[in-house]
Amino acid sequence: MNCPKTQISLKKKILFIFFSIIIFLVLLEIGLRTSSYSYLKIARPSSTKPIFQNQEEGFTILCLGDSFTFGLGAKKGYPGYLEHLLKERIVNRKIKIYNLGRLGSNSSMLLKALPQNIAKYNANLIIVMTGCNNTWVSTDSNYYIIHGNIFRKFDVFLSNLRVYKLFKIIFINLKQIKSIIMSKLGYTESNTSVRDTGTHEQVGNQKNLMLMIKKYNKSLKIDPHNIESLSMLGRIYREIGKEELAVKNCKKALEINQNLYDVHKQLASAYISMGKYELAKEHLRKAATGGVDCGLIAELMKQTCRNMQECFEEINILKDIVKRKCIDKTERRKAIRELDFIINVAKNKKELDKVLFYDLSEIIKIAKENNVNIVLQVYPHDFSIAEVIKKVSEKYSVPLVDNDLIFQKILEMHKKEEFFVSDGHCNSKGYQIIAENVYDVLVASKLLDKEAQ
């Protein structure tokens, strides 16, 4: 006789727990949004407040983008030359420029990191050049917002909620903690691959390059078979354009252990820059047993494939290697997904253009919400995405640095080799021109004037 009452009581308990959780999540969402709003109000000055109230206050510029911002192909990128120009031509102002160019990054990755970077560096101005890696790099890509399965779209929708982001961060941190514990217990992949965490930041800090080189060379004198030192020297020399030294150190590392996937990637990258594409292809295939680097694949495809069919054939070869030889299941699934992404996007350029338009639009909106000025840049080459960048600039009335147009005029009287290295990135002279182009736009737009802040 008590069963119906028990069932009703159980239903009430379940409903009570369910609605309690819902109320808790709603309150948590409100709390997170309120705290972030309050933080921004305190941390970010009002747009009506002058940035330079006295000589002590500084003006912070963030240069955001990929390898063209990072400075691949030279000792430093355009941000370094721009900082020199500003300090030389604008006196009595403390101007800081941060080079946040990340190798192999796409526009969605830049967008995702933007709020954190604005808050972290207390930015007054951001200069953005992004989009050329969107075809080949699927990490965090918003491609799935426009052309993806329902689960991806649902994930994107939920990502607008602070609570969802919080739980994702907790989940990621738990995975990292697990990885650290496993590493302490001796379960590590350090014997087969080189640790990559924070390398871009280390290599990107040009002031410390010589100290790093000395450090690793000193380590090799003590232990000539130190794989980490050999691998890091290979990476550093590659980033500063000393490919011969990069190859030398990478080869030594591979003599000790042939299964260093990251080292194979570094060798492939160096050989691409040297124009030795068959050697690059060989090491890229060897690297595929531990995962893929879509940026390198893109560069190799551009240099060796005469048409899209040849690109697809090479990608299918890499997929076959991954399926047969990649031991790590997670890395294998990720690699196959990224290779499929390359093929799908290459077949549907219109969707890719929509992604870049969406990302740049969101970047501009975030900048404006945080009272940060923004400048967009077109790449120095005739990339097909130039028209997309120009349309966004025109729609939102954002200043544009048209590097492509400027370089076209320069190359009418000069050779391309004077400004670019073999893989298409700028050399020092090329980055100096970009810096001059940016400076001219900043001055013309009066973004450096006190009254404009």
N, C-alpha and C positions, 0 to 999 in steps of 0.2 A: 504493500500500500504506500510505502514511502518513496517508491521509485520515481513517480512523476515529480514530487517535490525536489528530490535529489537532482533530477535532470534539469529542472528549472533553476535550481541553485547553481548548478554547474555552468549553465548557459549565462547566468548573471555574472558569475566570476570571470568567465571568458570575455564577455562584453566589457566588464569593468577593467580588466587587464588591457584589452585592446584599446579602449578609449583613453585609458591612462597613458599608454605608450604614445598614442596620437597627440594628446595634449602636451606631453613632455617634449615630443619632437617639435611641435609648433612653438612652444615657449623657448626651446633651445634655438630654433631658427630665428625667432625674434631677437633673442639675446645676442646671437652672433652678428646679426645685421646691425643692431643698435651699437654694439661695441666697435664694429668695424667703421661705422659711420662716424662715431665719436672720435675714433682714432684719426681718421682722415681729416676731420675738422680741426683737430689739435695739431696733427703732424704736418698738414698741408696748409700753407698760407692762403688767404683769400686772393682771388685774382686781382683785386683792386689794390692790394698791398704791394708796394715796390719791393722788388727782390733785393736791390742794393740800397739798403738804408744807410750803410756806412761801409768803410773800406774793409772791415773785418768780414762782412758777409760775402759768400761766394755764389757763383753761378754754375750750376751743374748741368752738363750735357751728356746724355747717354747715346752712344752710337750702337744701334741694334742691327743685327743681320747675320749673315753667314760667313763663308770664307773670304768674300770680297770686303767685308768689314774687318774681319779678323786680321787680314793682311797676308794671306797665303801667297807665296811667291816673292816675298821681300822681308826685310828685317823688321819692318813695322807697317801697319796698315794706314789708311788715310786718316783715322782719328789722331794718330801721333803727329802727323804733319799739320793737321788742323789745329791741334793744341798749340803747336809752335807758332803758327800764323796768328792766332788770337792773342797769345801772350806778347808777340812782337808788335802787333798793330793796335791792340786795345790795352792801353796802360791803365794803371790804378784800379784794376779789377782782378779779383781772384777767380779765375775760371778753371774748373775741373772738367776733364773729359774722361769718361770711362768707355773703354773698348769692350763691348759685350757681344762682339761677333763670335759665333759658335760654329765650328766646322760641321758641315752637313746638316745644319738646321733648316727647317722649313718655316713658312709663315705662321702656321698654326702653333708651332712650338714657341715662336716669338710672342704670339698673342697670349698664350697660356702663362708665360713667365712675366708678362708686362706689369701687372699690378704689383707684384712682389718687388720687381726691379725699381719701379717708380718710388715705392715706399722706402726700400732699402737705401737708395742713393739720394733720396729727396730731390728728384730731378726737376729741372726748370724747362728743359727742352730735350726732345728726343729726335734723333735723325735715323730714319728707317730705310734700309735697302734689303728687300727680301722677296722670295718667290721662285728663284731659279731652281731650287731643290725640291719643289713641290711634286714634280713628276716622279721623283725617284725615292723620296724619303716619306714613309707612311707614318712615322712615329707621331702620335697625337694629332694626326691630320683631321681637319674638319671636313674632309671629302665625304665622310659618312653622314654628315648632316644633310648633304644635298643628294648623295647617291650612295645609299648604304642600306643594310638590313635594319629591321625594326628594333633589334636589341641595341645596335650602335646608336640609333637615333634616340632611343629611350634613355640611354646612358648620357648622351649630350644634354637632353632635356633635364634630367635629374641633376646634372652638374651645375645648373643654375642655383641649386639650393645649397646654402652654407652647411647644413647638416650632412648632406650627402658627401660634400667635399671633405668634411671633418672625418667622417667614417672611412673614406678612401685613404686619407692621410694616415689615420691610425692603422689601417690594414697594411699599407705600404711599410710603415715603420715597424710593424710586427714582423713582416717578412725580412726586413733588414736585420732586426734583432736576432731572428732565427738564423740568418746567414752568418752573423757574427759568432753566435754560439756554436754553430756547426764548424766554423773555421777554427775556433778555439779547441774544439774536440778533435781536430785533425781532418775533418771532412772538407777539403778545399780543392779548388781547381787550379791552384797556383802553379802546379807542375805542367799544366797544359796550356795556359793562357796568361797573358800579362794583365795585371789589374789596371783598369782604365779610369777609375774614379778620380775626378778632379784633374785629369791630365791636361785638358784644354786650358783650365785656369792657370796651371803651372807653366805650360809651354807658352801660353798667351802673354805672360808677364815678361816682356822683353828685357826688362832691367835685370832679371835674375837668370837669363839664359846662360851667360858665361859661368856664373856660379854653379849652375846645375851641371854644365858640361864638365867643369873641374871636379865637382863632387863625384860624378859617375866614373870619370877617368881615374880618379884616385882610388875608388872602390875596385876598379879593374886591376890596378897594380897589386892590390892585396889578393884579389881572387879573379884571375883572368876568365874564369868560367861563370862569373856572376850574370845570370840570364837577365835579371831585372835591369842591371846597369847597361848591358848591351842593348836591350830592347828600348830603354828610355833614350839612350844616345841616338839610336836609329830614328826614333820618333822626333826628337828635338832637331836633329840635322835635317830631317825631311821638312819640318815646318819652316825652317829658316832658308830653305832652298839649296842646301848642300847635299844633293842627292848621292854623290859618290861616297861620301862618308856615311850616309844613311844606309846605303847598300852594304858597305863593308861591315858595319856593326850588326845589321840584321842577319847577314849571312853567318857571322860568327855565332850568333844566338841559335840559329837553326842547325848549325853543326852539332850543337849540344843537345837540342831537342827539336825534332822536325814538326812537332804538334803544337807549335806556338801560333795560334790562329791570328792573333793581332799582329804578330811580326810578319806573317805572310801578307797581311793587309798593307802594312807599311812598305814592304818591298814592292807590292803591286802599285801603290801610290807613287813611289819613287821612280819606278820603271815607266809609268805613264808620263811623268814629267820629263823623263829622258828620251821619250819617243820609242822606247823598247816595248811595244805593245804585246808581242807574243809572250815575252817573259812576264809582263804584267798579268796577262790572261792566265798563265800557268799558276802563278801564286794566288790569284783571286780564286781560282778553282780549289786550290789547296785550303785556302781560308774558309771556303764554303762548308767544309766538314765541321766547322765550329760556329757557323752562322754566316750572315751576309752583310756587306756594307754597300747599301744602295747608292751612296754618293760616288764610290769608286766604280761601281758597275755603270753608272750614268756616264762618267768621264770616259771609260773604256769604250762604251757603246758609241759615243760621239766620235771617237777617233778611229774606230775600226769598222763599224757597220755602215754599209752603203745604203741600206734601207731598213724599214721597220721589221721586215721579215727576218733579216739577219739578226737583229736585236732580240727578237722573240726566240729564235733558235738558240742563241747563247744563253738566254735566261732559262730556257727549258733544260739545257745541259746543267746549269747551276742547280736547278730544282731537283734534277735527278741525283746529283751528288749529295745534296742536303738530305734527300729521302733515304738514300742508301747508307750514308756515312756519318751523318750528324747524330751523335749519341744522346745528347741532352734533348729530351722530348720537348721541353718548353722552348728552347732555342730553335729546334727543328720546326715547330709549328709557327713560331714568329717569322723565321726566314721564309718559309713557303708563303705565308700571308703577305709578306712584303714584296716578294717576287711576283705574286699574283696581282698585287696592287700596281706594280710598275706596268704590267701588261694592260690591265683594265683602264688605267688612267691614260696611258699613251694612246689607247683607242678612242678615248673620249675627252678630247682637249677642252671642249666647251664646259664640261663639268669642272675641270681643273681651274679654268679661268674664274668660274663662279666662286670657287673656294678662296682664291686669292682676293677677289673683290670683297667677299665676306670678311676675311681675316683683316684686311687693311681698314675696312669700314669700322670693325670692332676696335681695332687699335686706336683709330682716331677718336672714337667715342670715349674710350677709357682715358685717353690723354686729356680730352676736354673736361671730363668729369673730375679729373684731378688737377685742373688748372695748369696743365702742362702744354706748352707749344709743341708743334710737330712739323717736321719737314720730311717729305718722301723723296726717294732717289730712284732713278732708272739706272740699270746696270750700264757699264761702259761698252757692252756688246749689244748687238741687235737681237736681244732675246725677244721671243714672241709675246712675252708677258708685258712688254713696255706699254702697249696700248691700254692694258688693264690698269696699270699703275697711274697712267695719265688720266684715265676716266675717273678714278677714285679721287685724285688730286683736284680735278675740275669740279666734281660733285660737291665736295666738302670745302672747297676754296682753301686748300692746303698748299703751301709753297712746294715747288717741285724742282729738283736738280736733274736736268736732262743730260746725264753724262753721255749717253749714246750719241745724241746730236752733236755735242761738243767734240767727242772723239772722232766722229765722222769727218768733221771739218779739219781736225788736226792731221788725220791719216791721209788727207788729200795731198799733203806735202811731206809727210814722213812715213817711214816704214813701221809696220805694226810691231816688229821686234824691239823697237826703241822703247815701247811702253808696256809690252806684255811678255810673260814667260811662255814656254812651249805649251803648257796645259791650259792657257787662256786667261789665267789670273794676271793681275797687274804686277809689274816690277816696281821698284821704288819711284821711278819717274812717273809711272802711271798713277800710283796712289797720291803722289804730290799734286797731280792735275785734278784728281777728284777732290782733294782737300781745298784747292783753289776754287773749284766750282761750287762747293758747299759754302765756302766763305762768302763768295759773291752773292749767293742767294740769301744768306743770313743778313748781310748788309742791306741788300735791296729790299728785303721784307721787314727790315728794322726790328728783327727779333732780338738783337743785342742791345737795343736802346733801352734806357731806364724807363722811358715813357711807355714802352710797349709791354712792360711786365706788369 
